[in-house]
Structure formats: structure tokens, C-alpha cells
Amino acid sequence: MLVGGTIMSSLEYPGKVSLVVFTGGCILRCPYCHNPEIIAGGEEVSLDEIKANIKKTRDFLDAVVITGGEPLMQCEDVKKILMFAKGQGLLTKLDTNGCFPENLSKIVGLLDYVALDVKAPFENYQQIIGSDIGTKVKKSMEICAKSPTYLECRTTYVPGLLKPGDITKIAKNINCDLYTIQQFRNRIVLDEKLHETPNPFRDELYKIALAVKPILGEVKIKTAEFGEELV
């Protein structure tokens, strides 16, 4: 399995301590990608080694989180890790860009939590990130919404690429348990021109979140300065 690294975290699964596996490889080239070093792939790591790491740290863990890159590019290996984690009595979470709804449908029954990136209004994906995958992302959302899995949809708010009206469009077309608006950070990006794009202020994101809260109910903002805040 191609892996970009593993860490232990108290942030990636809310309220839980998790072992986080970063899978290598992604089919998208989002200009604001914050993990550009693993887009092309990662280190080949055996599933036995990953399972051993889970077992070794089991006493300190509540959950296993698979993120990326895009984990569903390696769906069969991800499925085996999730099955092992469930066998250890751990919660499971997947972070995905939604490009592979068919693969997601194969493993959604093994997932307690899915964080789905909704990068733009579904009809505007080509314009915003250069890949026309909005229909696939919507299908991935629908698969999760029909399952018992807790679904968080999340959008990184990048000034110049997105406007507050885009967040309203997204809010009107998603079905999830929680919607999170994430602060764009210009320190690590794929497109170097975005180093010049200012990070949005917390108050700007809070105002946008307040505007869509009546549509969605549960809305959260996430910033470097204040962490996660329910609005």
C-alpha cells in the first residue's frame, strides 16, 4: 500500500484519539492542496506493518482514520485496514474527495464517520479546481446519507476561488450531519501563486457560517487561530 505517513492525533476524529494513516496518491490537483508532497504517491508499506502499528498502539486508541491523498484509490487495501480496525473494537473514519462513489459504496458499512470534501458548488467544480467531478461527489454524499455513517461535509474557503455566495449554493445542495467551513492557509499549497492569497479571517468565516446556519442547522468553522467552533 502506498502511504505518505502515519501519526497519532486527538483532532482527526472529533473527541477521540486516533491513529491516522495518510495514503499516497490523488487524481486531483487542487491548487490549494495542503498535502502536495503525497499527490504522486508515497512509500510502499505492507498491510501487515500497518496492522501491527494499530495493534501496538491499540491501548491508546479510540479510532483509526484513513486520509490522504485519496484513500479510495486503494480501496481494497483500505477495506482490509478498516476490517482489522473494527476487529480491534476501534471506531473508523474516512476522509475522501468523493471521486470514487463506487468504491465508497463497498466500504461505507465499515465506517462510523466520513468527512467528504465539497470543494465547490457541484456544478462549478471544473471552474474552481479544474476537474469536473461534481456529479461523483454528490453521489458519494448520497451514499453516505443513506447509511448510518455520520457524514461531515467540509469546504476550504479560498478567497478568490470561492465567494460567500458559493457557500450558500453548497449549503442548499448538501445533505449531511455537519457542515464545516475550513480556513484556507497559504503556507503550503500546490499552486505557488496562492502563497500571495491572504488567509481569510475567523470573523469572515463566522459571518458566512451564520448565513448558512438556517439552511443546515449544524455548522462549524475551523481556523488556525481558534480551532473548531460550532456556530
Buried (B, 14 or more C-beta within 10 A) or exposed (E): BBBBBBEEBEBBBBEBBBBBBBBBBBBBEBBBBBBBBBBEBBEEBEBEEBBEBBEEBBEEBBBBBBBBBBBBBBBEBBBBBBEBBBEEEBBBBBBBBBBBBEBBBBBBEBBBBBBBBBBBBBEBBEEBBEBEBBEBBBBBBEBBBEBEBBBBBBBBBBBEBBEEEBBBBBBEBBEBBBBBBBBBBBEEBBBEEBEEBEBBEBEBBBEBBEBBBEBBEEBBBBBEEEEEBEB
